[in-house]
Amino acid sequence: MPQSAQPNTRQAALWNDVSGKAWVEMQPILDEVLAPFERLVVDAGSPGEGGNVLDIGCGAGATTLAMARLVGNDGRCVGLDISQPLVALATERTRREEVANASFEVGDAQAYAFESGHFDAVVSRFGVMFFDDPVAAFTNIRRAARRGGKLAFVAWRSPVENDFMTTAARAAAPFLPPAPAPDPDAPGQFAFADGAKVKRILDASGWASIEVEQVDVLCQIAQDDLMTYVTRLGSVGAALREVDRATAEKITTVLPAAFAPFMEDGEARFNAACWLVTALA
Ligand SMILES: C[S@@+](CC[C@H](N)C(=O)[O-])C[C@H]1O[C@@H](n2cnc3c(N)ncnc32)[C@H](O)[C@@H]1O
């Protein structure tokens, strides 16, 4: 991937504009859907009470706050995110929830000038698949951890294994211009779909004791929230912001039927096919 002097300009633009604003708007729904992963990451990455933790791509801060509570008042969790609107929400939330040992910074984890060896653990819930140069990013992140410090993050496996995540795009495809075949190495939701590649990236970045474990998690989203979710986020959310009204109407009409196979007792239930990745600095 060609590098500009400043990395991740495209992702920075997205997360400071449409994607970031959509995640701000959807924060309560997203945190509910992704709650099982918060537990997974916090448990796998916890350095114990009093630990000092970094949360990469922290978004609106759910995992940062959960980790701050776990490490207690003698510890700290710092959330870092490239998105100014999401960090503003996370900061506001932290004040509201009175979690004194959590704080947030706006910055690009690939280039951020971390204090060397500062953190006992580094965690992320779906926040590390967006780097232009993942080896440069994970090398920089490793330097932020003390020797032997923990890394724990979750990332999505392939689109084929995550059919819920691709249902909206498949349903909308007949109404949209043909999309180019996705580049599996481009930054984005499925950039870490290949577990062997994730292992190679961490190895090349100097991490040790790398484990890439397959995890399948049952997630739920209330029927009322589902259409908000699929029409605001992802490629269909982006397409709906661009197309004319008639096309938008055709797409929103077919979406409920496309999700019918997932519906049960007033909610959509789906398997989230992910990797739980752990390593030591
Ligand atoms: C899928 S969201 C996950 C947010 C949050 N971890 C959660 O689970 O709610 C990905 C996050 O990664 C952030 N991000 C993307 N590229 C980044 C980078 N280079 N450095 C720091 N954060 C980044 C985005 O702004 C976004 O908040």
The ligand as a Tripos MOL2 file, in Angstrom:
@<TRIPOS>MOLECULE
LIG
   27    29     1     0     0
SMALL
NO_CHARGES

@<TRIPOS>ATOM
      1 C1        -15.2230   -0.1460   14.1610 C.3       1 LIG1
      2 S1        -14.8720    1.2630   15.1400 S.3       1 LIG1
      3 C2        -14.6930    0.5560   16.7600 C.3       1 LIG1
      4 C3        -14.8350    1.5770   17.8640 C.3       1 LIG1
      5 C4        -14.7690    1.0420   19.2910 C.3       1 LIG1
      6 N1        -13.5470    0.2920   19.5500 N.3       1 LIG1
      7 C5        -15.9710    0.2100   19.6130 C.2       1 LIG1
      8 O1        -15.8580   -1.0260   19.7040 O.co2     1 LIG1
      9 O2        -17.0610    0.7790   19.7910 O.co2     1 LIG1
     10 C6        -13.1810    1.5620   14.6700 C.3       1 LIG1
     11 C7        -12.5340    2.7310   15.3750 C.3       1 LIG1
     12 O3        -11.1570    2.7960   14.9870 O.3       1 LIG1
     13 C8        -10.8010    4.1660   14.8580 C.3       1 LIG1
     14 N2         -9.5900    4.2660   14.0130 N.ar      1 LIG1
     15 C9         -9.4860    3.9990   12.6960 C.ar      1 LIG1
     16 N3         -8.2210    4.1950   12.2770 N.ar      1 LIG1
     17 C10        -7.5010    4.5740   13.3790 C.ar      1 LIG1
     18 C11        -6.1320    4.9240   13.5830 C.ar      1 LIG1
     19 N4         -5.2470    4.8990   12.5890 N.pl3     1 LIG1
     20 N5         -5.7430    5.2600   14.8430 N.ar      1 LIG1
     21 C12        -6.6450    5.3100   15.8630 C.ar      1 LIG1
     22 N6         -7.9460    5.0090   15.7170 N.ar      1 LIG1
     23 C13        -8.3740    4.6250   14.4870 C.ar      1 LIG1
     24 C14       -12.0480    4.8000   14.2510 C.3       1 LIG1
     25 O4        -12.0890    6.1900   14.3950 O.3       1 LIG1
     26 C15       -13.1550    4.0730   15.0270 C.3       1 LIG1
     27 O5        -13.5210    4.7540   16.1790 O.3       1 LIG1
@<TRIPOS>BOND
     1     1     2 1
     2     2     3 1
     3     2    10 1
     4     3     4 1
     5     4     5 1
     6     5     6 1
     7     5     7 1
     8     7     8 2
     9     7     9 1
    10    10    11 1
    11    11    12 1
    12    11    26 1
    13    12    13 1
    14    13    14 1
    15    13    24 1
    16    14    15 ar
    17    14    23 ar
    18    15    16 ar
    19    16    17 ar
    20    17    18 ar
    21    17    23 ar
    22    18    19 1
    23    18    20 ar
    24    20    21 ar
    25    21    22 ar
    26    22    23 ar
    27    24    25 1
    28    24    26 1
    29    26    27 1
@<TRIPOS>SUBSTRUCTURE
     1 LIG1         1 GROUP 0 **** ****
